[in-house]
Amino acid sequence: MKKVFPLVSERHKPARLVEQIKGEVKKYLKRERNKSLPEDHDYWGFNCRSGQDADSAKICHEKEIGKSLDHALAEGWEVVYLEILSEPRRRGSK
């Protein structure tokens, strides 16, 4: 998913928009995790980036997406860019 979310709306307050974005991200992650894995892989990993636009987006962990959205709200951004790409991964040996 590569998407630019607006944080300014005539109908909703920015805090409500951030909650809607978090819900959409949560649904996307759940949908991707439920896809069938290739035989030689153990789980779905996610490569995530967030920022004001695609050029300035920084790498973040999937669990830090909520914090990055809260940061965007606190900074007063008008839009936020999220990129979440899934890939099958194998667990490392111990």
N, C-alpha and C positions, 0 to 999 in steps of 0.2 A: 504494500500500500504506500503510495506516494501521494500526499494530499496536503493542500493548503487550507487550513481552517480559519474562518473569520472570527475575531473576538469582539466585533462591534456589530450590533443589530438594533433595529428600531423596536423590536418586540421583546427581546430578552436582555437581561443584565449580563455583563461579561462573566460573572461568577457562574451563572446558570449555563452559559455556553461552554465553559470549561468542563462542567460536570457532564454535559451532553457528549463532549469530545471524549472524555474518559470512558464513558459508557460504550461509545462506538469502538474505541481501541480495545476495550475488554472483550467485546463481541468478536472482533476480528481475530484477536489472539486465540480465543476459544475455538473459533471456526478453523483456524490454521492447525491447531494442535490435534483436532479430531480427524484430519486427513490421514490416509494410510501412508505408512513409512516404507521406504525401500527396504529390502531384506537385510542389508548389511548395516543399517543405521538404528540407533536407539531412541532418539528423541528429536523434536523440532527445535532448532535454535533460531534466534532472531537477531538480525543486524539492524539496530535502530539509530536514527539520527533525528535531532530536532533543532529548530532555530527559526529566525525570522524569514529566511528564504532558503532555497536549496544550496546556494553558494556558501552561506554562513552557518549552515547546520553543523552541529557538533555531534560526535558519537556519544551515545548514552546506552545504558543497560535498559532492558525492557521494564524493569521495576522502577526506573527513574523517570519514566515518561510523565507520570503524575506530577512529580516535582518540577520538571521542566515546564509543564503547562501552568503550574502555580507561579513559577518565576516569570513566565510571559505575562500573566495577568497582573502581577505586582509591578512589572516594568511598564505596563500600559501599551503593549504591542497591539496593533490593529489586526494582524494575522499571525498565525503560527504554522510552520511547515513541519510535518511529521513524515518520516520515512521508516517503514517497518518491512523488512524483507525476511522471509522465512527460508531456512535451509536445513536439510536433514544432517544430523551430527551423530558421531559415535562417542561413547564415554571412554575416557582415557583409562589405561590399565593402572592398577595400584602398585 
